[in-house]
Amino acid sequence: MYPQIRNLREDSDLTQVQMAEILNCSQRIYSNYERGDVDIPTAILIKLAKYHKVSTDYLLGLTNCKKQYPKK
């Protein structure tokens, strides 16, 4: 389960349908990502991180720090 993804979506006042449109996927697939029923593809994970301005580690639950690392 990826509660961070759901929380970020809700904090942005977006529905699953709207988030799916941003990611160019179906609502059903996006819902599967939030529930952790399927692994999130790397490309989608990166899009989510960029959209919400958080690190991929945060999305995956590896850290509580939302901060993105600056590009070198």
N, CA, C, O and CB atoms as a CASP TS submission, in Angstrom:
PFRMAT TS
TARGET T0000
AUTHOR 0000-0000-0000
METHOD Language model
MODEL 1
PARENT N/A
ATOM      1  N   MET     1       0.844  -1.190   0.000  1.00  0.00           N
ATOM      2  CA  MET     1       0.000   0.000   0.000  1.00  0.00           C
ATOM      3  C   MET     1       0.882   1.244   0.000  1.00  0.00           C
ATOM      4  O   MET     1       1.924   1.288   0.655  1.00  0.00           O
ATOM      5  CB  MET     1      -0.957   0.003   1.224  1.00  0.00           C
ATOM      6  N   TYR     2       0.446   2.245  -0.743  1.00  0.00           N
ATOM      7  CA  TYR     2       1.195   3.489  -0.850  1.00  0.00           C
ATOM      8  C   TYR     2       0.354   4.654  -0.331  1.00  0.00           C
ATOM      9  O   TYR     2      -0.172   5.437  -1.122  1.00  0.00           O
ATOM     10  CB  TYR     2       1.625   3.741  -2.310  1.00  0.00           C
ATOM     11  N   PRO     3       0.223   4.774   0.997  1.00  0.00           N
ATOM     12  CA  PRO     3      -0.632   5.840   1.540  1.00  0.00           C
ATOM     13  C   PRO     3      -0.119   7.234   1.196  1.00  0.00           C
ATOM     14  O   PRO     3      -0.905   8.180   1.134  1.00  0.00           O
ATOM     15  CB  PRO     3      -0.742   5.702   3.048  1.00  0.00           C
ATOM     16  N   GLN     4       1.182   7.378   0.973  1.00  0.00           N
ATOM     17  CA  GLN     4       1.725   8.693   0.635  1.00  0.00           C
ATOM     18  C   GLN     4       1.120   9.209  -0.671  1.00  0.00           C
ATOM     19  O   GLN     4       0.828  10.398  -0.803  1.00  0.00           O
ATOM     20  CB  GLN     4       3.261   8.629   0.523  1.00  0.00           C
ATOM     21  N   ILE     5       0.937   8.309  -1.628  1.00  0.00           N
ATOM     22  CA  ILE     5       0.401   8.711  -2.921  1.00  0.00           C
ATOM     23  C   ILE     5      -1.038   9.194  -2.762  1.00  0.00           C
ATOM     24  O   ILE     5      -1.429  10.213  -3.332  1.00  0.00           O
ATOM     25  CB  ILE     5       0.473   7.544  -3.928  1.00  0.00           C
ATOM     26  N   ARG     6      -1.803   8.467  -1.997  1.00  0.00           N
ATOM     27  CA  ARG     6      -3.188   8.873  -1.760  1.00  0.00           C
ATOM     28  C   ARG     6      -3.238  10.197  -1.001  1.00  0.00           C
ATOM     29  O   ARG     6      -3.998  11.094  -1.367  1.00  0.00           O
ATOM     30  CB  ARG     6      -3.944   7.782  -0.978  1.00  0.00           C
ATOM     31  N   ASN     7      -2.437  10.322   0.046  1.00  0.00           N
ATOM     32  CA  ASN     7      -2.438  11.554   0.843  1.00  0.00           C
ATOM     33  C   ASN     7      -2.053  12.768   0.010  1.00  0.00           C
ATOM     34  O   ASN     7      -2.670  13.826   0.132  1.00  0.00           O
ATOM     35  CB  ASN     7      -1.485  11.419   2.023  1.00  0.00           C
ATOM     36  N   LEU     8      -1.039  12.623  -0.835  1.00  0.00           N
ATOM     37  CA  LEU     8      -0.620  13.735  -1.686  1.00  0.00           C
ATOM     38  C   LEU     8      -1.722  14.112  -2.674  1.00  0.00           C
ATOM     39  O   LEU     8      -1.971  15.293  -2.917  1.00  0.00           O
ATOM     40  CB  LEU     8       0.668  13.376  -2.441  1.00  0.00           C
ATOM     41  N   ARG     9      -2.373  13.112  -3.235  1.00  0.00           N
ATOM     42  CA  ARG     9      -3.474  13.373  -4.172  1.00  0.00           C
ATOM     43  C   ARG     9      -4.598  14.121  -3.475  1.00  0.00           C
ATOM     44  O   ARG     9      -5.117  15.108  -3.997  1.00  0.00           O
ATOM     45  CB  ARG     9      -4.006  12.056  -4.773  1.00  0.00           C
ATOM     46  N   GLU    10      -4.970  13.649  -2.297  1.00  0.00           N
ATOM     47  CA  GLU    10      -6.048  14.298  -1.550  1.00  0.00           C
ATOM     48  C   GLU    10      -5.647  15.700  -1.094  1.00  0.00           C
ATOM     49  O   GLU    10      -6.472  16.613  -1.106  1.00  0.00           O
ATOM     50  CB  GLU    10      -6.440  13.447  -0.340  1.00  0.00           C
ATOM     51  N   ASP    11      -4.395  15.876  -0.697  1.00  0.00           N
ATOM     52  CA  ASP    11      -3.913  17.205  -0.303  1.00  0.00           C
ATOM     53  C   ASP    11      -3.990  18.190  -1.472  1.00  0.00           C
ATOM     54  O   ASP    11      -4.142  19.395  -1.267  1.00  0.00           O
ATOM     55  CB  ASP    11      -2.467  17.117   0.216  1.00  0.00           C
ATOM     56  N   SER    12      -3.884  17.672  -2.692  1.00  0.00           N
ATOM     57  CA  SER    12      -3.969  18.507  -3.900  1.00  0.00           C
ATOM     58  C   SER    12      -5.409  18.651  -4.386  1.00  0.00           C
ATOM     59  O   SER    12      -5.657  19.253  -5.431  1.00  0.00           O
ATOM     60  CB  SER    12      -3.105  17.913  -5.017  1.00  0.00           C
ATOM     61  N   ASP    13      -6.362  18.099  -3.626  1.00  0.00           N
ATOM     62  CA  ASP    13      -7.785  18.138  -3.986  1.00  0.00           C
ATOM     63  C   ASP    13      -8.045  17.560  -5.369  1.00  0.00           C
ATOM     64  O   ASP    13      -8.811  18.115  -6.157  1.00  0.00           O
ATOM     65  CB  ASP    13      -8.300  19.566  -3.928  1.00  0.00           C
ATOM     66  N   LEU    14      -7.394  16.434  -5.653  1.00  0.00           N
ATOM     67  CA  LEU    14      -7.576  15.753  -6.929  1.00  0.00           C
ATOM     68  C   LEU    14      -8.307  14.438  -6.720  1.00  0.00           C
ATOM     69  O   LEU    14      -8.133  13.776  -5.697  1.00  0.00           O
ATOM     70  CB  LEU    14      -6.222  15.510  -7.617  1.00  0.00           C
ATOM     71  N   THR    15      -9.122  14.067  -7.688  1.00  0.00           N
ATOM     72  CA  THR    15      -9.757  12.756  -7.671  1.00  0.00           C
ATOM     73  C   THR    15      -8.803  11.753  -8.315  1.00  0.00           C
ATOM     74  O   THR    15      -7.812  12.136  -8.937  1.00  0.00           O
ATOM     75  CB  THR    15     -11.135  12.783  -8.414  1.00  0.00           C
ATOM     76  N   GLN    16      -9.108  10.485  -8.161  1.00  0.00           N
ATOM     77  CA  GLN    16      -8.299   9.462  -8.830  1.00  0.00           C
ATOM     78  C   GLN    16      -8.377   9.630 -10.343  1.00  0.00           C
ATOM     79  O   GLN    16      -7.388   9.409 -11.041  1.00  0.00           O
ATOM     80  CB  GLN    16      -8.763   8.048  -8.425  1.00  0.00           C
ATOM     81  N   VAL    17      -9.526  10.012 -10.847  1.00  0.00           N
ATOM     82  CA  VAL    17      -9.691  10.219 -12.289  1.00  0.00           C
ATOM     83  C   VAL    17      -8.768  11.336 -12.771  1.00  0.00           C
ATOM     84  O   VAL    17      -8.100  11.195 -13.796  1.00  0.00           O
ATOM     85  CB  VAL    17     -11.162  10.555 -12.628  1.00  0.00           C
ATOM     86  N   GLN    18      -8.732  12.442 -12.033  1.00  0.00           N
ATOM     87  CA  GLN    18      -7.878  13.569 -12.418  1.00  0.00           C
ATOM     88  C   GLN    18      -6.403  13.175 -12.376  1.00  0.00           C
ATOM     89  O   GLN    18      -5.638  13.520 -13.277  1.00  0.00           O
ATOM     90  CB  GLN    18      -8.130  14.774 -11.496  1.00  0.00           C
ATOM     91  N   MET    19      -6.008  12.456 -11.332  1.00  0.00           N
ATOM     92  CA  MET    19      -4.612  12.035 -11.217  1.00  0.00           C
ATOM     93  C   MET    19      -4.255  11.071 -12.334  1.00  0.00           C
ATOM     94  O   MET    19      -3.158  11.142 -12.887  1.00  0.00           O
ATOM     95  CB  MET    19      -4.350  11.384  -9.852  1.00  0.00           C
ATOM     96  N   ALA    20      -5.165  10.176 -12.669  1.00  0.00           N
ATOM     97  CA  ALA    20      -4.928   9.232 -13.755  1.00  0.00           C
ATOM     98  C   ALA    20      -4.737   9.971 -15.073  1.00  0.00           C
ATOM     99  O   ALA    20      -3.890   9.588 -15.880  1.00  0.00           O
ATOM    100  CB  ALA    20      -6.090   8.235 -13.866  1.00  0.00           C
ATOM    101  N   GLU    21      -5.516  11.025 -15.299  1.00  0.00           N
ATOM    102  CA  GLU    21      -5.362  11.821 -16.520  1.00  0.00           C
ATOM    103  C   GLU    21      -3.991  12.480 -16.569  1.00  0.00           C
ATOM    104  O   GLU    21      -3.361  12.523 -17.626  1.00  0.00           O
ATOM    105  CB  GLU    21      -6.463  12.888 -16.611  1.00  0.00           C
ATOM    106  N   ILE    22      -3.527  12.988 -15.448  1.00  0.00           N
ATOM    107  CA  ILE    22      -2.201  13.616 -15.383  1.00  0.00           C
ATOM    108  C   ILE    22      -1.119  12.605 -15.726  1.00  0.00           C
ATOM    109  O   ILE    22      -0.127  12.939 -16.375  1.00  0.00           O
ATOM    110  CB  ILE    22      -1.945  14.212 -13.984  1.00  0.00           C
ATOM    111  N   LEU    23      -1.317  11.360 -15.284  1.00  0.00           N
ATOM    112  CA  LEU    23      -0.326  10.299 -15.497  1.00  0.00           C
ATOM    113  C   LEU    23      -0.541   9.523 -16.797  1.00  0.00           C
ATOM    114  O   LEU    23       0.240   8.630 -17.125  1.00  0.00           O
ATOM    115  CB  LEU    23      -0.354   9.340 -14.335  1.00  0.00           C
ATOM    116  N   ASN    24      -1.598   9.861 -17.533  1.00  0.00           N
ATOM    117  CA  ASN    24      -1.936   9.164 -18.782  1.00  0.00           C
ATOM    118  C   ASN    24      -2.177   7.678 -18.552  1.00  0.00           C
ATOM    119  O   ASN    24      -1.649   6.834 -19.277  1.00  0.00           O
ATOM    120  CB  ASN    24      -0.822   9.352 -19.811  1.00  0.00           C
ATOM    121  N   CYS    25      -2.977   7.366 -17.540  1.00  0.00           N
ATOM    122  CA  CYS    25      -3.365   5.980 -17.290  1.00  0.00           C
ATOM    123  C   CYS    25      -4.838   5.977 -16.908  1.00  0.00           C
ATOM    124  O   CYS    25      -5.449   7.037 -16.771  1.00  0.00           O
ATOM    125  CB  CYS    25      -2.481   5.322 -16.167  1.00  0.00           C
ATOM    126  N   SER    26      -5.401   4.812 -16.739  1.00  0.00           N
ATOM    127  CA  SER    26      -6.812   4.730 -16.352  1.00  0.00           C
ATOM    128  C   SER    26      -6.964   4.916 -14.840  1.00  0.00           C
ATOM    129  O   SER    26      -6.012   4.750 -14.077  1.00  0.00           O
ATOM    130  CB  SER    26      -7.417   3.374 -16.790  1.00  0.00           C
ATOM    131  N   GLN    27      -8.174   5.262 -14.434  1.00  0.00           N
ATOM    132  CA  GLN    27      -8.456   5.415 -13.005  1.00  0.00           C
ATOM    133  C   GLN    27      -8.260   4.090 -12.299  1.00  0.00           C
ATOM    134  O   GLN    27      -7.763   4.051 -11.174  1.00  0.00           O
ATOM    135  CB  GLN    27      -9.889   5.940 -12.775  1.00  0.00           C
ATOM    136  N   ARG    28      -8.644   3.011 -12.945  1.00  0.00           N
ATOM    137  CA  ARG    28      -8.516   1.687 -12.337  1.00  0.00           C
ATOM    138  C   ARG    28      -7.048   1.351 -12.049  1.00  0.00           C
ATOM    139  O   ARG    28      -6.721   0.849 -10.973  1.00  0.00           O
ATOM    140  CB  ARG    28      -9.135   0.618 -13.255  1.00  0.00           C
ATOM    141  N   ILE    29      -6.176   1.629 -13.009  1.00  0.00           N
ATOM    142  CA  ILE    29      -4.741   1.377 -12.810  1.00  0.00           C
ATOM    143  C   ILE    29      -4.213   2.259 -11.682  1.00  0.00           C
ATOM    144  O   ILE    29      -3.475   1.794 -10.813  1.00  0.00           O
ATOM    145  CB  ILE    29      -3.943   1.638 -14.122  1.00  0.00           C
ATOM    146  N   TYR    30      -4.599   3.546 -11.702  1.00  0.00           N
ATOM    147  CA  TYR    30      -4.129   4.443 -10.643  1.00  0.00           C
ATOM    148  C   TYR    30      -4.597   3.958  -9.274  1.00  0.00           C
ATOM    149  O   TYR    30      -3.833   3.981  -8.308  1.00  0.00           O
ATOM    150  CB  TYR    30      -4.625   5.879 -10.894  1.00  0.00           C
ATOM    151  N   SER    31      -5.845   3.522  -9.193  1.00  0.00           N
ATOM    152  CA  SER    31      -6.376   2.993  -7.940  1.00  0.00           C
ATOM    153  C   SER    31      -5.550   1.789  -7.472  1.00  0.00           C
ATOM    154  O   SER    31      -5.285   1.638  -6.279  1.00  0.00           O
ATOM    155  CB  SER    31      -7.859   2.595  -8.110  1.00  0.00           C
ATOM    156  N   ASN    32      -5.151   0.945  -8.410  1.00  0.00           N
ATOM    157  CA  ASN    32      -4.294  -0.195  -8.076  1.00  0.00           C
ATOM    158  C   ASN    32      -2.960   0.264  -7.501  1.00  0.00           C
ATOM    159  O   ASN    32      -2.423  -0.374  -6.595  1.00  0.00           O
ATOM    160  CB  ASN    32      -4.057  -1.063  -9.313  1.00  0.00           C
ATOM    161  N   TYR    33      -2.425   1.359  -8.016  1.00  0.00           N
ATOM    162  CA  TYR    33      -1.168   1.904  -7.469  1.00  0.00           C
ATOM    163  C   TYR    33      -1.363   2.331  -6.017  1.00  0.00           C
ATOM    164  O   TYR    33      -0.560   1.991  -5.149  1.00  0.00           O
ATOM    165  CB  TYR    33      -0.674   3.109  -8.318  1.00  0.00           C
ATOM    166  N   GLU    34      -2.436   3.078  -5.760  1.00  0.00           N
ATOM    167  CA  GLU    34      -2.680   3.562  -4.395  1.00  0.00           C
ATOM    168  C   GLU    34      -2.850   2.410  -3.412  1.00  0.00           C
ATOM    169  O   GLU    34      -2.359   2.478  -2.285  1.00  0.00           O
ATOM    170  CB  GLU    34      -3.921   4.455  -4.362  1.00  0.00           C
ATOM    171  N   ARG    35      -3.531   1.370  -3.824  1.00  0.00           N
ATOM    172  CA  ARG    35      -3.776   0.232  -2.940  1.00  0.00           C
ATOM    173  C   ARG    35      -2.568  -0.683  -2.832  1.00  0.00           C
ATOM    174  O   ARG    35      -2.511  -1.527  -1.938  1.00  0.00           O
ATOM    175  CB  ARG    35      -4.967  -0.557  -3.428  1.00  0.00           C
ATOM    176  N   GLY    36      -1.606  -0.529  -3.724  1.00  0.00           N
ATOM    177  CA  GLY    36      -0.434  -1.393  -3.703  1.00  0.00           C
ATOM    178  C   GLY    36      -0.701  -2.740  -4.344  1.00  0.00           C
ATOM    179  O   GLY    36       0.046  -3.693  -4.122  1.00  0.00           O
ATOM    180  N   ASP    37      -1.770  -2.829  -5.147  1.00  0.00           N
ATOM    181  CA  ASP    37      -2.095  -4.087  -5.811  1.00  0.00           C
ATOM    182  C   ASP    37      -1.118  -4.415  -6.936  1.00  0.00           C
ATOM    183  O   ASP    37      -0.926  -5.581  -7.283  1.00  0.00           O
ATOM    184  CB  ASP    37      -3.506  -4.033  -6.359  1.00  0.00           C
ATOM    185  N   VAL    38      -0.505  -3.382  -7.500  1.00  0.00           N
ATOM    186  CA  VAL    38       0.503  -3.575  -8.547  1.00  0.00           C
ATOM    187  C   VAL    38       1.684  -2.658  -8.236  1.00  0.00           C
ATOM    188  O   VAL    38       1.527  -1.621  -7.590  1.00  0.00           O
ATOM    189  CB  VAL    38      -0.087  -3.277  -9.981  1.00  0.00           C
ATOM    190  N   ASP    39       2.849  -3.048  -8.695  1.00  0.00           N
ATOM    191  CA  ASP    39       4.025  -2.193  -8.539  1.00  0.00           C
ATOM    192  C   ASP    39       3.899  -0.987  -9.465  1.00  0.00           C
ATOM    193  O   ASP    39       3.408  -1.097 -10.589  1.00  0.00           O
ATOM    194  CB  ASP    39       5.333  -2.983  -8.838  1.00  0.00           C
ATOM    195  N   ILE    40       4.341   0.140  -8.983  1.00  0.00           N
ATOM    196  CA  ILE    40       4.288   1.363  -9.784  1.00  0.00           C
ATOM    197  C   ILE    40       5.478   1.367 -10.736  1.00  0.00           C
ATOM    198  O   ILE    40       6.622   1.274 -10.291  1.00  0.00           O
ATOM    199  CB  ILE    40       4.291   2.640  -8.875  1.00  0.00           C
ATOM    200  N   PRO    41       5.225   1.475 -12.043  1.00  0.00           N
ATOM    201  CA  PRO    41       6.337   1.539 -12.992  1.00  0.00           C
ATOM    202  C   PRO    41       7.223   2.758 -12.701  1.00  0.00           C
ATOM    203  O   PRO    41       6.748   3.790 -12.228  1.00  0.00           O
ATOM    204  CB  PRO    41       5.805   1.594 -14.444  1.00  0.00           C
ATOM    205  N   THR    42       8.487   2.617 -12.988  1.00  0.00           N
ATOM    206  CA  THR    42       9.450   3.686 -12.710  1.00  0.00           C
ATOM    207  C   THR    42       9.028   5.011 -13.341  1.00  0.00           C
ATOM    208  O   THR    42       9.107   6.055 -12.694  1.00  0.00           O
ATOM    209  CB  THR    42      10.834   3.291 -13.216  1.00  0.00           C
ATOM    210  N   ALA    43       8.585   4.979 -14.584  1.00  0.00           N
ATOM    211  CA  ALA    43       8.200   6.218 -15.273  1.00  0.00           C
ATOM    212  C   ALA    43       7.042   6.912 -14.558  1.00  0.00           C
ATOM    213  O   ALA    43       7.026   8.139 -14.458  1.00  0.00           O
ATOM    214  CB  ALA    43       7.812   5.920 -16.730  1.00  0.00           C
ATOM    215  N   ILE    44       6.081   6.149 -14.066  1.00  0.00           N
ATOM    216  CA  ILE    44       4.942   6.719 -13.328  1.00  0.00           C
ATOM    217  C   ILE    44       5.403   7.254 -11.979  1.00  0.00           C
ATOM    218  O   ILE    44       4.959   8.316 -11.544  1.00  0.00           O
ATOM    219  CB  ILE    44       3.827   5.659 -13.130  1.00  0.00           C
ATOM    220  N   LEU    45       6.281   6.530 -11.327  1.00  0.00           N
ATOM    221  CA  LEU    45       6.815   6.964 -10.039  1.00  0.00           C
ATOM    222  C   LEU    45       7.523   8.315 -10.180  1.00  0.00           C
ATOM    223  O   LEU    45       7.362   9.202  -9.342  1.00  0.00           O
ATOM    224  CB  LEU    45       7.786   5.906  -9.473  1.00  0.00           C
ATOM    225  N   ILE    46       8.297   8.455 -11.236  1.00  0.00           N
ATOM    226  CA  ILE    46       9.006   9.718 -11.483  1.00  0.00           C
ATOM    227  C   ILE    46       8.011  10.841 -11.768  1.00  0.00           C
ATOM    228  O   ILE    46       8.178  11.951 -11.264  1.00  0.00           O
ATOM    229  CB  ILE    46       9.994   9.567 -12.665  1.00  0.00           C
ATOM    230  N   LYS    47       6.982  10.569 -12.564  1.00  0.00           N
ATOM    231  CA  LYS    47       5.959  11.585 -12.842  1.00  0.00           C
ATOM    232  C   LYS    47       5.270  12.032 -11.559  1.00  0.00           C
ATOM    233  O   LYS    47       5.044  13.224 -11.348  1.00  0.00           O
ATOM    234  CB  LYS    47       4.918  11.045 -13.835  1.00  0.00           C
ATOM    235  N   LEU    48       4.937  11.067 -10.705  1.00  0.00           N
ATOM    236  CA  LEU    48       4.293  11.392  -9.429  1.00  0.00           C
ATOM    237  C   LEU    48       5.197  12.265  -8.562  1.00  0.00           C
ATOM    238  O   LEU    48       4.747  13.254  -7.983  1.00  0.00           O
ATOM    239  CB  LEU    48       3.925  10.107  -8.674  1.00  0.00           C
ATOM    240  N   ALA    49       6.466  11.895  -8.479  1.00  0.00           N
ATOM    241  CA  ALA    49       7.414  12.651  -7.665  1.00  0.00           C
ATOM    242  C   ALA    49       7.562  14.077  -8.182  1.00  0.00           C
ATOM    243  O   ALA    49       7.574  15.028  -7.402  1.00  0.00           O
ATOM    244  CB  ALA    49       8.777  11.954  -7.645  1.00  0.00           C
ATOM    245  N   LYS    50       7.675  14.220  -9.492  1.00  0.00           N
ATOM    246  CA  LYS    50       7.809  15.559 -10.073  1.00  0.00           C
ATOM    247  C   LYS    50       6.539  16.378  -9.865  1.00  0.00           C
ATOM    248  O   LYS    50       6.607  17.556  -9.513  1.00  0.00           O
ATOM    249  CB  LYS    50       8.132  15.462 -11.572  1.00  0.00           C
ATOM    250  N   TYR    51       5.395  15.762 -10.079  1.00  0.00           N
ATOM    251  CA  TYR    51       4.135  16.485  -9.934  1.00  0.00           C
ATOM    252  C   TYR    51       3.956  16.996  -8.511  1.00  0.00           C
ATOM    253  O   TYR    51       3.596  18.155  -8.302  1.00  0.00           O
ATOM    254  CB  TYR    51       2.958  15.589 -10.320  1.00  0.00           C
ATOM    255  N   HIS    52       4.207  16.135  -7.538  1.00  0.00           N
ATOM    256  CA  HIS    52       3.999  16.502  -6.130  1.00  0.00           C
ATOM    257  C   HIS    52       5.225  17.152  -5.493  1.00  0.00           C
ATOM    258  O   HIS    52       5.176  17.591  -4.343  1.00  0.00           O
ATOM    259  CB  HIS    52       3.617  15.276  -5.335  1.00  0.00           C
ATOM    260  N   LYS    53       6.329  17.212  -6.250  1.00  0.00           N
ATOM    261  CA  LYS    53       7.570  17.821  -5.765  1.00  0.00           C
ATOM    262  C   LYS    53       8.078  17.138  -4.495  1.00  0.00           C
ATOM    263  O   LYS    53       8.419  17.786  -3.505  1.00  0.00           O
ATOM    264  CB  LYS    53       7.357  19.312  -5.501  1.00  0.00           C
ATOM    265  N   VAL    54       8.116  15.812  -4.562  1.00  0.00           N
ATOM    266  CA  VAL    54       8.637  15.004  -3.460  1.00  0.00           C
ATOM    267  C   VAL    54       9.631  13.998  -4.020  1.00  0.00           C
ATOM    268  O   VAL    54       9.735  13.828  -5.235  1.00  0.00           O
ATOM    269  CB  VAL    54       7.486  14.280  -2.693  1.00  0.00           C
ATOM    270  N   SER    55      10.350  13.343  -3.143  1.00  0.00           N
ATOM    271  CA  SER    55      11.308  12.331  -3.593  1.00  0.00           C
ATOM    272  C   SER    55      10.582  11.011  -3.871  1.00  0.00           C
ATOM    273  O   SER    55       9.515  10.742  -3.319  1.00  0.00           O
ATOM    274  CB  SER    55      12.426  12.124  -2.533  1.00  0.00           C
ATOM    275  N   THR    56      11.178  10.210  -4.726  1.00  0.00           N
ATOM    276  CA  THR    56      10.620   8.881  -4.982  1.00  0.00           C
ATOM    277  C   THR    56      10.728   8.019  -3.728  1.00  0.00           C
ATOM    278  O   THR    56       9.866   7.174  -3.488  1.00  0.00           O
ATOM    279  CB  THR    56      11.344   8.200  -6.169  1.00  0.00           C
ATOM    280  N   ASP    57      11.760   8.216  -2.937  1.00  0.00           N
ATOM    281  CA  ASP    57      11.888   7.481  -1.676  1.00  0.00           C
ATOM    282  C   ASP    57      10.691   7.757  -0.768  1.00  0.00           C
ATOM    283  O   ASP    57      10.200   6.850  -0.095  1.00  0.00           O
ATOM    284  CB  ASP    57      13.200   7.861  -0.958  1.00  0.00           C
ATOM    285  N   TYR    58      10.223   8.998  -0.746  1.00  0.00           N
ATOM    286  CA  TYR    58       9.054   9.338   0.059  1.00  0.00           C
ATOM    287  C   TYR    58       7.821   8.598  -0.457  1.00  0.00           C
ATOM    288  O   TYR    58       7.055   8.036   0.327  1.00  0.00           O
ATOM    289  CB  TYR    58       8.813  10.863   0.047  1.00  0.00           C
ATOM    290  N   LEU    59       7.632   8.599  -1.770  1.00  0.00           N
ATOM    291  CA  LEU    59       6.472   7.914  -2.348  1.00  0.00           C
ATOM    292  C   LEU    59       6.475   6.427  -2.032  1.00  0.00           C
ATOM    293  O   LEU    59       5.420   5.828  -1.823  1.00  0.00           O
ATOM    294  CB  LEU    59       6.439   8.116  -3.854  1.00  0.00           C
ATOM    295  N   LEU    60       7.658   5.837  -1.998  1.00  0.00           N
ATOM    296  CA  LEU    60       7.776   4.409  -1.740  1.00  0.00           C
ATOM    297  C   LEU    60       7.756   4.059  -0.261  1.00  0.00           C
ATOM    298  O   LEU    60       7.793   2.884   0.105  1.00  0.00           O
ATOM    299  CB  LEU    60       9.033   3.892  -2.353  1.00  0.00           C
ATOM    300  N   GLY    61       7.698   5.079   0.591  1.00  0.00           N
ATOM    301  CA  GLY    61       7.645   4.832   2.028  1.00  0.00           C
ATOM    302  C   GLY    61       8.994   4.509   2.644  1.00  0.00           C
ATOM    303  O   GLY    61       9.059   3.946   3.737  1.00  0.00           O
ATOM    304  N   LEU    62      10.077   4.861   1.951  1.00  0.00           N
ATOM    305  CA  LEU    62      11.424   4.591   2.462  1.00  0.00           C
ATOM    306  C   LEU    62      11.929   5.685   3.379  1.00  0.00           C
ATOM    307  O   LEU    62      12.902   5.494   4.108  1.00  0.00           O
ATOM    308  CB  LEU    62      12.386   4.414   1.316  1.00  0.00           C
ATOM    309  N   THR    63      11.268   6.837   3.343  1.00  0.00           N
ATOM    310  CA  THR    63      11.639   7.962   4.193  1.00  0.00           C
ATOM    311  C   THR    63      10.389   8.785   4.486  1.00  0.00           C
ATOM    312  O   THR    63       9.408   8.729   3.745  1.00  0.00           O
ATOM    313  CB  THR    63      12.741   8.839   3.521  1.00  0.00           C
ATOM    314  N   ASN    64      10.437   9.538   5.561  1.00  0.00           N
ATOM    315  CA  ASN    64       9.346  10.461   5.882  1.00  0.00           C
ATOM    316  C   ASN    64       9.648  11.866   5.366  1.00  0.00           C
ATOM    317  O   ASN    64       8.821  12.770   5.484  1.00  0.00           O
ATOM    318  CB  ASN    64       9.104  10.498   7.399  1.00  0.00           C
ATOM    319  N   CYS    65      10.828  12.040   4.798  1.00  0.00           N
ATOM    320  CA  CYS    65      11.259  13.328   4.275  1.00  0.00           C
ATOM    321  C   CYS    65      10.729  13.501   2.856  1.00  0.00           C
ATOM    322  O   CYS    65      11.062  12.720   1.965  1.00  0.00           O
ATOM    323  CB  CYS    65      12.803  13.448   4.303  1.00  0.00           C
ATOM    324  N   LYS    66       9.907  14.519   2.648  1.00  0.00           N
ATOM    325  CA  LYS    66       9.317  14.752   1.329  1.00  0.00           C
ATOM    326  C   LYS    66      10.283  15.398   0.345  1.00  0.00           C
ATOM    327  O   LYS    66      10.070  15.330  -0.865  1.00  0.00           O
ATOM    328  CB  LYS    66       8.096  15.615   1.464  1.00  0.00           C
ATOM    329  N   LYS    67      11.329  16.016   0.843  1.00  0.00           N
ATOM    330  CA  LYS    67      12.211  16.839   0.035  1.00  0.00           C
ATOM    331  C   LYS    67      12.842  16.086  -1.132  1.00  0.00           C
ATOM    332  O   LYS    67      13.349  14.975  -0.972  1.00  0.00           O
ATOM    333  CB  LYS    67      13.285  17.412   0.899  1.00  0.00           C
ATOM    334  N   GLN    68      12.802  16.712  -2.311  1.00  0.00           N
ATOM    335  CA  GLN    68      13.505  16.183  -3.459  1.00  0.00           C
ATOM    336  C   GLN    68      14.969  16.593  -3.344  1.00  0.00           C
ATOM    337  O   GLN    68      15.290  17.664  -2.829  1.00  0.00           O
ATOM    338  CB  GLN    68      12.875  16.689  -4.793  1.00  0.00           C
ATOM    339  N   TYR    69      15.826  15.745  -3.821  1.00  0.00           N
ATOM    340  CA  TYR    69      17.235  16.079  -3.832  1.00  0.00           C
ATOM    341  C   TYR    69      17.530  16.932  -5.059  1.00  0.00           C
ATOM    342  O   TYR    69      17.033  16.643  -6.148  1.00  0.00           O
ATOM    343  CB  TYR    69      18.108  14.802  -3.818  1.00  0.00           C
ATOM    344  N   PRO    70      18.330  17.974  -4.897  1.00  0.00           N
ATOM    345  CA  PRO    70      18.623  18.834  -6.055  1.00  0.00           C
ATOM    346  C   PRO    70      19.415  18.069  -7.098  1.00  0.00           C
ATOM    347  O   PRO    70      20.224  17.196  -6.783  1.00  0.00           O
ATOM    348  CB  PRO    70      19.401  20.092  -5.622  1.00  0.00           C
ATOM    349  N   LYS    71      19.157  18.426  -8.359  1.00  0.00           N
ATOM    350  CA  LYS    71      19.906  17.803  -9.463  1.00  0.00           C
ATOM    351  C   LYS    71      21.300  18.395  -9.509  1.00  0.00           C
ATOM    352  O   LYS    71      21.499  19.577  -9.224  1.00  0.00           O
ATOM    353  CB  LYS    71      19.182  18.006 -10.830  1.00  0.00           C
ATOM    354  N   LYS    72      22.260  17.563  -9.870  1.00  0.00           N
ATOM    355  CA  LYS    72      23.643  18.037  -9.973  1.00  0.00           C
ATOM    356  C   LYS    72      23.953  18.441 -11.386  1.00  0.00           C
ATOM    357  O   LYS    72      25.071  18.868 -11.675  1.00  0.00           O
ATOM    358  CB  LYS    72      24.627  16.967  -9.508  1.00  0.00           C
TER
END
